[in-house]
Amino acid sequence: MKLKEGFVLREVAGDIVVIPSGDTLDLNMMITLNETGRFLWTRLEAGAEKQELVQALTQEYEVSAQDAEQHVENFVAKLNENGLLA
Amino acid sequence: MERYYKIAGLTVVMDTFGVTQERAEKYQCVPTDTVDMRVTSNWETVKDKHPGYDANTGEYMSTAANFYRQLLDFEGMMLHSSTVVVDGFAYCFTADSGTGKSTHTGLWLQEFGERAYILNDDKPALRREDGVWYAYGTPWSGKHDISVDERVPLGGIACLSRAAENTIRPFSGTAAIGAIFKQLNRPRSPEYRMKLLELLDKLIREVPVWQLCCNMEPEAARVAYAAMSNKGKDLEG
């Protein structure tokens, strides 16, 4: 699983903002993430698979494997809906 | 022919033609040894992408995009807005085209008479210099070419939308970031997109941002001015 290339992530006035760059993505798009979202996003950028994301979540946050899995599923579904996955 | 200009406090070299050259005329300066920026144009490409554009429009859009992208190297950017000056402070009104930015600043001109003028009616440069934000008139100033070659301290930014009643309130968070972001010049490269976010971060932290819902009556200008000129605080007690 991979994010499309060319996203730029930065905190803007307290919000975590992701915008696309380059020639292929919709440059009008702006996404905001919460803390968990950023946590998962940066790992996805590094090429993590779903199972690794679940593991990372359970290690970083006090959350059961089942909840973590649900969370990752929802997150990935949202990325997919918005056409952010390669 | 290459000409020298002083735009947004920078020495700019530009070889342009037609409308862009005419509008840039009042920004022209004598050639100097040091140049901050060379503006390049690819108006043919812009024109090809937008079949409705003629050469003049292509050149205008292309030079604007190039100038404002490079401006990011100098802590500056473009905010698509009609920017009015009253009593020495600049107030930017930003919104999608057709919302009524110029109509609103027109009400300010009526209301404040000689105390007010338009600095740039469409694409002012906003620049952060020694930690202070300023608005500049530039040659890229919209349909009617209303711009003044001046630097004015930035008093605030209002995101404008139409409403029956006039209300204004401080604007922050994701909605404010989104509303301003879509009215900025947005270069394509990751490097410049990151610079844009860095500068947007500072802008929103350092400059008052307002959400203005307004109609087209003179009261709209009074309501906006009362809050944005900081006199609103007195009214609220």
Interface residues (C-beta under 8 A of the other chain):
Chain A: G6 V8 R10 E11 V12 A13 G14 D15 V17 I19 S21 G22 D23 L27 N28 M30 T32
Chain B: S172 G173 T174 A176 I177 G178 F181 K182 R186 R188 S189 P190 R193 M194 L197 E198 L200 D201 I204 R205
